[in-house]
Amino acid sequence: MTFLRLLNVQGIAGLAVGVALALLLVIQKGETRHWKKESDHFEQLHSQEQAALAGTIANYRAAAAQAQASDKANAERIAADQRTINERTSNDYEARLAAARSLAQRLRGQSARAAADPRGGPGAAVPGLPAASGGPLEAAGQDRLPDSDRELATDQAIQLDELIKWVRAQAAVDPNKKKN
């Protein structure tokens, strides 16, 4: 009977509140477990994303370092090619200039010898013709450059020719070509 005494309106209300609270507690426990699992899952995803980000950053840094090393090697190759072109052009210029000056010196020597000995070469003396007037010879030589100007013009022509070769060789250096 004591149980029936508790079944009055207040008892039933208390029992209903207790059952409702117990039910809410069970539901809350289930929700807590669910969100704990979700939280662990999201934490794992976050860790994976952080690891992927760190890997990506490391890959970019490695690629940048490799590109920088490749650019440096390429710049060194280009500089070496240009030094080689400069040296070759300078040597060719000096050789051509020396050859032209040697030829000019030899021609001046031959010209001086020819002027001193109008008959020219060795052999039996042949009677010479009477000396002609200086008019036509002087007329033929009047439009020529003086010897010093001819040498200067030759030097400048050689210099210009070598400069053109140098520019073409420098333009042929491919900055994008990779070293084999």
C-alpha positions as CSV (number, residue, x, y, z in Angstrom):
1,M,0.0,0.0,0.0
2,T,2.8,2.3,0.5
3,F,3.3,2.1,-3.2
4,L,-0.2,3.2,-3.8
5,R,0.2,6.1,-1.6
6,L,3.0,7.3,-3.7
7,L,0.9,7.0,-6.8
8,N,-1.0,10.1,-6.1
9,V,-0.7,13.1,-8.5
10,Q,2.5,14.4,-7.0
11,G,4.1,10.9,-7.0
12,I,3.1,10.3,-10.6
13,A,4.5,13.7,-11.5
14,G,7.7,13.0,-9.7
15,L,8.0,9.6,-11.3
16,A,7.3,11.1,-14.7
17,V,9.9,13.8,-14.1
18,G,12.5,11.2,-13.0
19,V,11.8,9.0,-16.0
20,A,12.1,12.1,-18.3
21,L,15.3,13.1,-16.7
22,A,16.7,9.6,-17.0
23,L,15.6,9.5,-20.6
24,L,17.3,12.9,-21.2
25,L,20.5,11.6,-19.5
26,V,20.6,8.6,-21.8
27,I,20.0,10.8,-24.9
28,Q,22.7,13.2,-23.7
29,K,25.1,10.3,-23.2
30,G,24.4,9.1,-26.8
31,E,24.9,12.7,-28.1
32,T,28.1,13.1,-26.2
33,R,29.5,9.8,-27.7
34,H,28.4,10.9,-31.2
35,W,30.0,14.3,-31.0
36,K,33.1,12.8,-29.4
37,K,33.5,10.5,-32.4
38,E,32.9,13.4,-34.7
39,S,35.4,15.5,-32.9
40,D,38.0,12.8,-33.1
41,H,37.2,12.4,-36.8
42,F,37.5,16.2,-37.4
43,E,40.8,16.3,-35.4
44,Q,42.2,13.5,-37.6
45,L,41.1,15.3,-40.7
46,H,42.7,18.5,-39.4
47,S,46.0,16.6,-38.7
48,Q,46.0,15.1,-42.2
49,E,45.4,18.5,-43.7
50,Q,48.3,20.0,-41.6
51,A,50.6,17.2,-42.7
52,A,49.6,17.7,-46.4
53,L,50.2,21.4,-46.1
54,A,53.6,20.8,-44.5
55,G,54.4,18.4,-47.4
56,T,53.3,20.9,-50.0
57,I,55.4,23.6,-48.4
58,A,58.4,21.3,-48.3
59,N,57.9,20.4,-52.0
60,Y,57.6,24.0,-53.0
61,R,60.8,24.9,-51.1
62,A,62.6,22.0,-52.6
63,A,61.4,23.0,-56.1
64,A,62.4,26.6,-55.5
65,A,65.9,25.5,-54.3
66,Q,66.3,23.2,-57.3
67,A,65.1,26.0,-59.7
68,Q,67.6,28.4,-58.0
69,A,70.4,26.0,-58.4
70,S,69.5,25.4,-62.0
71,D,69.3,29.1,-62.7
72,K,72.7,29.6,-61.1
73,A,74.2,26.8,-63.2
74,N,72.6,28.2,-66.3
75,A,73.9,31.7,-65.5
76,E,77.4,30.3,-65.0
77,R,77.2,28.4,-68.3
78,I,76.1,31.5,-70.1
79,A,78.9,33.5,-68.5
80,A,81.4,30.9,-69.6
81,D,80.0,30.8,-73.1
82,Q,80.2,34.6,-73.3
83,R,83.8,34.7,-71.9
84,T,84.8,32.1,-74.6
85,I,83.2,34.2,-77.3
86,N,84.9,37.4,-76.0
87,E,88.3,35.7,-75.9
88,R,87.9,34.1,-79.3
89,T,86.8,37.4,-80.8
90,S,89.6,39.3,-79.2
91,N,92.2,36.8,-80.4
92,D,90.8,36.8,-83.9
93,Y,90.8,40.6,-83.9
94,E,94.4,40.8,-82.8
95,A,95.5,38.2,-85.3
96,R,93.7,39.8,-88.2
97,L,95.0,43.3,-87.1
98,A,98.6,42.0,-86.9
99,A,98.3,40.3,-90.3
100,A,96.9,43.5,-91.9
101,R,99.6,45.6,-90.4
102,S,102.3,43.1,-91.5
103,L,100.9,43.2,-95.0
104,A,100.8,47.0,-95.0
105,Q,104.4,47.1,-93.8
106,R,105.5,44.6,-96.5
107,L,103.6,46.6,-99.2
108,R,105.3,49.8,-98.0
109,G,108.7,48.1,-98.2
110,Q,107.9,46.8,-101.7
111,S,106.7,50.2,-102.7
112,A,109.8,51.9,-101.4
113,R,112.0,49.4,-103.2
114,A,110.1,49.8,-106.4
115,A,110.4,53.6,-106.2
116,A,114.2,53.2,-105.6
117,D,114.7,50.7,-108.5
118,P,112.2,51.5,-111.2
119,R,113.4,48.5,-113.3
120,G,112.1,46.1,-110.7
121,G,113.6,42.7,-110.5
122,P,116.9,41.0,-111.0
123,G,118.2,40.0,-114.4
124,A,119.7,41.6,-117.4
125,A,119.4,45.3,-117.6
126,V,116.9,46.3,-120.2
127,P,117.0,49.7,-121.6
128,G,114.3,51.7,-120.1
129,L,111.8,53.9,-121.7
130,P,112.1,57.6,-121.3
131,A,110.4,58.8,-118.1
132,A,106.9,59.8,-118.8
133,S,105.4,62.9,-117.4
134,G,104.1,62.7,-113.9
135,G,100.6,63.7,-114.9
136,P,98.7,60.4,-115.4
137,L,100.4,58.7,-112.5
138,E,99.6,61.5,-110.2
139,A,96.1,61.7,-111.5
140,A,95.5,58.0,-110.7
141,G,96.8,58.4,-107.2
142,Q,95.0,61.6,-106.3
143,D,91.7,60.0,-105.2
144,R,93.4,57.5,-102.9
145,L,93.6,57.8,-99.1
146,P,96.9,58.5,-97.6
147,D,98.7,55.4,-96.2
148,S,98.0,56.3,-92.6
149,D,94.2,56.7,-93.4
150,R,94.2,53.4,-95.4
151,E,95.7,51.6,-92.4
152,L,93.1,53.3,-90.1
153,A,90.3,52.3,-92.4
154,T,91.5,48.7,-92.6
155,D,91.8,48.6,-88.8
156,Q,88.3,49.9,-88.4
157,A,86.9,47.5,-91.0
158,I,88.5,44.6,-89.2
159,Q,87.2,45.9,-85.9
160,L,83.7,46.3,-87.3
161,D,83.8,42.8,-88.9
162,E,84.8,41.3,-85.6
163,L,82.2,43.3,-83.7
164,I,79.5,41.9,-86.0
165,K,80.8,38.4,-85.5
166,W,80.8,39.0,-81.7
167,V,77.2,40.3,-81.7
168,R,76.0,37.3,-83.7
169,A,77.9,34.9,-81.4
170,Q,76.4,36.6,-78.3
171,A,72.9,36.5,-79.8
172,A,73.4,32.8,-80.5
173,V,73.9,32.0,-76.8
174,D,70.6,30.4,-75.7
175,P,69.8,31.4,-72.1
176,N,67.1,28.7,-71.9
177,K,69.2,25.8,-73.1
178,K,70.0,23.4,-70.3
179,K,73.5,22.0,-69.8
180,N,73.9,18.5,-71.1
